[in-house]
Amino acid sequence: MPERRYSAEVVIAGGGIAGIVTALELLDRGRRVLLLDRDTEERFGGLAKESFGGIFMVGTPEQHRLGIRDDPELALADWRSVARFDPEDRWPRRWAEAYVERSLEDIHGWLRQRGVGFFPMVHWVERGLFRPGNSVPRFHMVWGTGHGLIEALAGRLLEHRSRDRLRLLFGHRVERFESEGGRIAACSGVTEEDGEPFEARGDAFVVAAGGICGSLEKLHANWYRPWGTPPPVILNGAHRYGDGKLHDAVAELGGGLTHLDLQWHYAAGVHHPRPDRERHGISLVPPKSALWMDAEGRRFGPMPLITAYDTRHLVETICRSPHQYSWQVLNWKIAVKELAVSGSEFNDSIRDKKVLAFLKDVLLGNPRLVRDLVDHCEDFVVADTVEELAARMNALTGEDLVDPETLEREIRAYDDTILRGPKLHNDEQLRRITHCRQWRGDRARTCAFQPILDPKARPLIAIREFILARKSLGGIVTDLESRVLDRQERPIPGLYAVGEAAGFGGGGSHGRGALEGTFLGSCILTAQSAARSMTDG
Ligand SMILES: Cc1cc2nc3c(=O)[nH]c(=O)nc-3n(C[C@H](O)[C@H](O)[C@H](O)COP(=O)(O)OP(=O)(O)OC[C@H]3O[C@@H](n4cnc5c(N)ncnc54)[C@H](O)[C@@H]3O)c2cc1C
């Protein structure tokens, strides 16, 4: 019997946003809660704290003010279009329906009541390429990014009127759950620091331990086979403890796991300039005016790659290309105006709520960011001529894959199309740039048809981009109350799963693809449902 023994009415494994919201809702209802997290206290909040803080919501006042008419029916049609659910995806479908119905009250209203504010501009991401995506803008940025979101929610938790009913223990790794008399009655594990065993007993247990994408082993084992073999380099944009070990523990109890091969990766990953975990990557918001090229310096085509339409298509195209990584070729002017990085770390003006600095970044671009990445990220190369650029690209990879003449020909063909004038822009990338610039949220951050070789816009920049693993779309199967279901779809008494661990609800509420911003929102909804199920019956 371990010396460290704890007890509470509800034990939560994982202190990301899903765990925090579960705890908040339980405290609101007077429950005694123990929250165990492997990580250190500074990282309380998990991935949400690092996140951009974009949240998909439907029919909000922000949309209304911008003249966007949206409703759950339209949003559900868009969701289903990108999800492409399998016929047997009963719970994932129901979670998708629940999301679009509940987002206004249970995400927007709930967060507003807890002091979270949103940016007035709603962004338009995942617009759809070969099938409909977001018909209208729905990506609402939290003022303060994910950092501000967690600051608000964790702050509420720590100052809760029932704070004495909450115990937070960091450095505690939960490893298994114990069943007694057909009900989960305890969990056990070890402390990170000294490997000391502990046991926690309770009436209910919540798995809020995130996804599986932090483990290369799990990624390889669950790689989506239609895309061929996994790329030799996959950067880690997920949680360092997102190893899926608690998924395995749930499976040992008979809990269902589904769709682990459906993951939401990004196509423009580069090495973190200051890594703090193995293969640590950051996800660039890829400049729309850059040329996206394969490892040999040939532009992807016939449909050129451009962001804002279909992330899964970008990832799939690169995974199917011979070397499974890509280049974006651009110039300094484009980089300053368009380059951004997803997450709170590289968006300090929004994170720190500095209005003037933010407006300056939008209007004048962000040279600080470009300078930082050029100086400190190993995947950026800079040169004055195409020949020199190709030589540096080859030096970086250690392979002579990029032929300078081919590279120059590809760039010139694109530039020549631009120079013929907008009426003759017979190029899919330019048509999409036109479309993006029609929405105010994108206009300020998208160049008006900038030729790459423009001498006034140099130096030239090439960015080597890898697939970056981020979110697990599949996971532990749950019902609409976030109760873990066994393989016969019966609830396992006393066991719940929320957030990314539950494939964001039902074991895969996104199906094959996401409309973006749905991850944070789903963490909130699944957590609320678990807490309400435990307390309201
Ligand atoms: C840079 C970045 C930008 C993003 N931007 C957005 C965005 O704009 N919009 C959006 O919707 N989503 C975004 N996301 C995704 C979103 O942040 C995550 O999907 C979400 O926060 C997952 O929350 P979670 O609570 O389920 O899991 P996590 O945040 O992964 O938290 C899991 C917690 O469980 C702990 N844990 C793991 N294993 C154990 C164990 N065995 N025992 C105890 N504790 C354990 C971990 O230490 C961690 O604290 C972004 C993510 C990143 C990294």
The ligand as an SDF file (V2000), in Angstrom:
LIG
                    3D

 53 58  0  0  0  0  0  0  0  0999 V2000
    0.6810   26.2590  -30.1750 C   0  0  0  0  0  0  0  0  0  0  0  0
   -0.7270   25.7380  -30.1100 C   0  0  0  0  0  0  0  0  0  0  0  0
   -1.7540   26.5040  -30.6380 C   0  0  0  0  0  0  0  0  0  0  0  0
   -3.0730   26.0480  -30.5520 C   0  0  0  0  0  0  0  0  0  0  0  0
   -4.0680   26.8670  -30.9820 N   0  0  0  0  0  0  0  0  0  0  0  0
   -5.3530   26.4640  -30.8560 C   0  0  0  0  0  0  0  0  0  0  0  0
   -6.4120   27.3370  -31.2170 C   0  0  0  0  0  0  0  0  0  0  0  0
   -6.2040   28.4880  -31.5920 O   0  0  0  0  0  0  0  0  0  0  0  0
   -7.6840   26.8600  -31.1190 N   0  0  0  0  0  0  0  0  0  0  0  0
   -7.9730   25.5980  -30.6830 C   0  0  0  0  0  0  0  0  0  0  0  0
   -9.1510   25.2210  -30.6280 O   0  0  0  0  0  0  0  0  0  0  0  0
   -6.9750   24.7580  -30.2940 N   0  0  0  0  0  0  0  0  0  0  0  0
   -5.6840   25.1690  -30.3560 C   0  0  0  0  0  0  0  0  0  0  0  0
   -4.6850   24.3420  -29.9410 N   0  0  0  0  0  0  0  0  0  0  0  0
   -5.0440   23.0030  -29.4300 C   0  0  0  0  0  0  0  0  0  0  0  0
   -5.5620   23.0520  -27.9940 C   0  0  0  0  0  0  0  0  0  0  0  0
   -4.7720   23.9400  -27.2410 O   0  0  0  0  0  0  0  0  0  0  0  0
   -5.5180   21.6490  -27.3680 C   0  0  0  0  0  0  0  0  0  0  0  0
   -6.1470   20.7260  -28.2150 O   0  0  0  0  0  0  0  0  0  0  0  0
   -6.2300   21.6290  -26.0130 C   0  0  0  0  0  0  0  0  0  0  0  0
   -5.7090   22.6550  -25.1950 O   0  0  0  0  0  0  0  0  0  0  0  0
   -6.0820   20.2670  -25.3360 C   0  0  0  0  0  0  0  0  0  0  0  0
   -6.5000   20.3810  -24.0040 O   0  0  0  0  0  0  0  0  0  0  0  0
   -6.5890   19.1220  -23.0180 P   0  0  0  0  0  0  0  0  0  0  0  0
   -6.9130   19.6710  -21.6890 O   0  0  0  0  0  0  0  0  0  0  0  0
   -7.4830   18.0900  -23.5780 O   0  0  0  0  0  0  0  0  0  0  0  0
   -5.1320   18.4670  -23.0380 O   0  0  0  0  0  0  0  0  0  0  0  0
   -3.6830   19.0560  -22.6810 P   0  0  0  0  0  0  0  0  0  0  0  0
   -3.6250   20.5070  -22.8260 O   0  0  0  0  0  0  0  0  0  0  0  0
   -2.7280   18.2220  -23.4580 O   0  0  0  0  0  0  0  0  0  0  0  0
   -3.5140   18.7570  -21.1380 O   0  0  0  0  0  0  0  0  0  0  0  0
   -3.3070   17.4650  -20.6560 C   0  0  0  0  0  0  0  0  0  0  0  0
   -2.6990   17.5680  -19.2710 C   0  0  0  0  0  0  0  0  0  0  0  0
   -2.6040   16.2410  -18.7450 O   0  0  0  0  0  0  0  0  0  0  0  0
   -1.3440   16.0570  -18.1310 C   0  0  0  0  0  0  0  0  0  0  0  0
   -1.0440   14.6250  -18.1960 N   0  0  0  0  0  0  0  0  0  0  0  0
   -0.7290   13.8700  -19.2670 C   0  0  0  0  0  0  0  0  0  0  0  0
   -0.5710   12.5930  -18.9130 N   0  0  0  0  0  0  0  0  0  0  0  0
   -0.8050   12.5300  -17.5850 C   0  0  0  0  0  0  0  0  0  0  0  0
   -0.7900   11.4730  -16.6310 C   0  0  0  0  0  0  0  0  0  0  0  0
   -0.5170   10.2190  -16.9910 N   0  0  0  0  0  0  0  0  0  0  0  0
   -1.0540   11.7690  -15.3340 N   0  0  0  0  0  0  0  0  0  0  0  0
   -1.3260   13.0500  -14.9400 C   0  0  0  0  0  0  0  0  0  0  0  0
   -1.3430   14.0870  -15.8070 N   0  0  0  0  0  0  0  0  0  0  0  0
   -1.1040   13.8220  -17.1140 C   0  0  0  0  0  0  0  0  0  0  0  0
   -0.3940   16.9260  -18.9160 C   0  0  0  0  0  0  0  0  0  0  0  0
    0.7280   17.2750  -18.1350 O   0  0  0  0  0  0  0  0  0  0  0  0
   -1.2870   18.1300  -19.2630 C   0  0  0  0  0  0  0  0  0  0  0  0
   -1.1900   19.1340  -18.2970 O   0  0  0  0  0  0  0  0  0  0  0  0
   -3.3590   24.7740  -29.9890 C   0  0  0  0  0  0  0  0  0  0  0  0
   -2.3200   23.9990  -29.4700 C   0  0  0  0  0  0  0  0  0  0  0  0
   -1.0230   24.4780  -29.5070 C   0  0  0  0  0  0  0  0  0  0  0  0
    0.0750   23.6540  -28.9030 C   0  0  0  0  0  0  0  0  0  0  0  0
  1  2  1  0
  2  3  1  0
  2 52  2  0
  3  4  2  0
  4  5  1  0
  4 50  1  0
  5  6  2  0
  6  7  1  0
  6 13  1  0
  7  8  2  0
  7  9  1  0
  9 10  1  0
 10 11  2  0
 10 12  1  0
 12 13  2  0
 13 14  1  0
 14 15  1  0
 14 50  1  0
 15 16  1  0
 16 17  1  0
 16 18  1  0
 18 19  1  0
 18 20  1  0
 20 21  1  0
 20 22  1  0
 22 23  1  0
 23 24  1  0
 24 25  2  0
 24 26  1  0
 24 27  1  0
 27 28  1  0
 28 29  2  0
 28 30  1  0
 28 31  1  0
 31 32  1  0
 32 33  1  0
 33 34  1  0
 33 48  1  0
 34 35  1  0
 35 36  1  0
 35 46  1  0
 36 37  1  0
 36 45  1  0
 37 38  2  0
 38 39  1  0
 39 40  1  0
 39 45  2  0
 40 41  1  0
 40 42  2  0
 42 43  1  0
 43 44  2  0
 44 45  1  0
 46 47  1  0
 46 48  1  0
 48 49  1  0
 50 51  2  0
 51 52  1  0
 52 53  1  0
M  END
$$$$
